Structure formats: structure tokens, C-alpha cells
Amino acid sequence: MPNYNGVWSLSTHYQNRTDWPTFIPTRALFAGGHNENASTVSDVIQYIDITSTGNAIDFGDLAAATHSHAALGSAVRGVFGGGNTGSLINVIQFVNIANTGNTTDFGNLSAAKYRLSAMGSGTRGIFGGGSTGSLINVMEYITIASAGDVTDFGDLSGTRESMAGFASTTRGVFAGGD
């Protein structure tokens, strides 16, 4: 694949698509959440087929009704970490995206936290920031294909919660936040 520096054309990039991945995932998952009007928290996981329009379909359930957790994934697994169930949790749980069903225990974060952010490269997932009652700057990672607890990855440049997280196969970015 050519090395694009500066401004590049999507049509030129598409002409060199032979290096693109051959498998493109078609499912997107949504899990949990908080309805402020009804003061309820959900444990529902839903999915959509991103290759067509339509409504979300039931996928399964989180281990507990949770909001303000972080999510990341690969083409095979969806991973959810931390959150608030009425109290903060350090639980990491996952689903196999190809099969509907409930979450399975993956491991634990280093501390109970919520409003954390996440990104995934397909191989590695990184959780960053959040709140344990105080804002934190911790980053920690998992290998998505192997269940287990997190490993320290370093620190954010400052304490943050509720950031956007996105990544390619080689670089990840956390942006914004409180």
C-alpha cells in the first residue's frame, strides 16, 4: 500500500485496496445505558447489521445493568469494561460477536471505575481515564483474544473522563473529555 503523507484522495486509496483486510465486520453492538427520565439502568445488548438499514435486534445481556462503561472490540469479540451498576465496578466482560448471547467474564480492571474510555486495534484493547470517585489518568491494556486482567500501559497527559477513543492497527487516540 502506498505511503500517503499529507492530503490524499479516497479514490486513489481505493485503487490500492488489495492490501485492505478481506474480512469486514458487519455487526455493531450497543450495551447497557442509563435512562435519566425513567431513572433506570439497562443490561440489554442489541446489535445492528451495518450493511443495511433497520432497527436494533436483541443480542443478549450484560452480567448486570450497567451504564458509563467502555466498549472495544475486534472482528470476533466485543469487550465491555467497568461502569456503574449503582456502585462502580472493575469487571471486564465479553461476547462473541458472531453468536448472540450473554456476556462472559473476561477479567478485571485495576480499579472500579466508570466514565472510562476505550479503543481497540483488533489485537489489543486499551482502557483509559475515567473516574474512581476522582478523575484518573491511568491507561491499561488487554489482549482481546485472551481473557485476563489488565496490564499497565502508561498514563494520559492529564486526568480525564468521558473521552472519545479511536484507533487504527498501529495508533490509538483519546480525545476530548471532561
N, C-alpha and C positions, 0 to 999 in steps of 0.2 A: 504494500500500500504506500502511495506517495506520502512524503512528509509535508503537511500543509502548515506553513507559517503565515501568520497574519490573516488576511481575509481569504476565504476560499468559497468556491461555488459548489452548492449541493449537487448540481448535475454532473460536475467533474468528479466529485467524490463518489457518486453513484456509479459512474463508469468503471471505477476501480473496486467494485463491490465483491470481487472474488475472494477478498480477504475477510469479508464480513462473516460473522457466525452463521452456520447453516440452520441452527435451531433458534427460532424467535418465539419466546413465550407468548401465550395468548390469554392468560388469565391474570386478573388483578384482584387482590383481596382487600377487604375493609373489615376491621375488627374492633369491637367494643365501642366505647364512646359515652358521652355524658349529655343528657337532655336537660338543659338548665330549666326549661319551662316546667317540666314534669318532675324535676329533681330525681331522675332515675339514671342508673348506670347499666350498660348493656354488656352481655357476654357473647353476643351474636357475631359470627364471622360470615360475611357474604362475599360473593365473587361476581365478576362480570367477565364476559368474553370481549376482549378489547378489539377483536377483528370485526365486530358487528355492534349495532345499537341494540339497546334493550335494557330491561330492568335487572337489578341485582338479584341473585339467587342464593338461597341458604347454603352455606358450606359446612357449618358445624359451630362449635362453641369454644371460647376461651375457657381456661380452667376456672376462672371466676369473672364476674362482671368487673370490668376494668376500664378506666379512662386515663388519658395523659401518658400512655406508654409509647414506646418507639417501635417501629417495624422496619425490617430489612429483609432481603431475600436473595435467592439465586433462582435459576430456572427450575430447580427441584424443590426447594424448601422456602417457606415463609417463616420468619422468626419474629417474635414479639418479646420485648424486654421491659421490665419494670412496670410502673404505673401506680394507680391509686384505686384500691378496692374499698375505700373507707379508711384504709390505712395504707401507707406506702409499702410496696413490695420489691423484692430483689429477684423475682422469678424470671427466668427466660424459658419460653415455650415455643414449640414449632409445629407446623403442619407440613405434610407432603402436598404440594400444590396440585398435582395430577389427580389426587384422590380426595374427595370430600370427607370431612370428619372432624373430630375434636382435636385440640392441641395435645401434645405430648411434652413432658418435662425435658428441657434441654440442659439446664444448669442454672447458675446464679450469677448475678451482677455482684460487684464488690460491696455494694451497699443498697439498701432500699431507697428508691428514688422515683420521681416522676417528672414529667415535662422534659425528659431527656430526648435526644435526637439520635438518628441512626443513618448509616449509609452502608451499602454493600457492593462489593466488586464482582460478586458471583462466587468467589472463593472465600473471601474474608469479610466479616461484618464488623463495623465499628460503632460503638455507642459513645456518645459524648455529651458532656454537660448535664443539665438538669438541676433538680433540687432535692435535697435530703431534709428540707426544712430551712436550709440555707443554700444559696446558689453555689454550684461547684464547677470546676474546670477539668475534671477527670475525663480522659479518653481510655477506653478499653476495647479489646477485640476478641472475636471468636472465629474459629474456622467453621463455616456454615455446614459443611458435610459431616463434622464430628461433634457430637454433643459433649458439653463440658462447661466448666465455669470460665469466666472471662480472664484475660491476661492484660496487664497494664500496657497501654500503648503510648502514653505521654500525657501532655496537658494541652488544653486550649490556650489561646493567648490571654483569655480572661474568663471570669465566671459568667456563664450564660445558661438560659433555659429556653425551650420552645424555638430552637433554631431550625432552619431548613438544612437538610443533609442530602448530598447527591455525589455520585462517584462514577468513574469510568473503571476500566480494568487496571489502570495504573495510578489514578489520583482521586482523592476524595476531598470534598469541601464542606465545611459547616459555615453557614452564613446567617446573618441577622440575629434574631433572638432578643430576649429581654435581659 
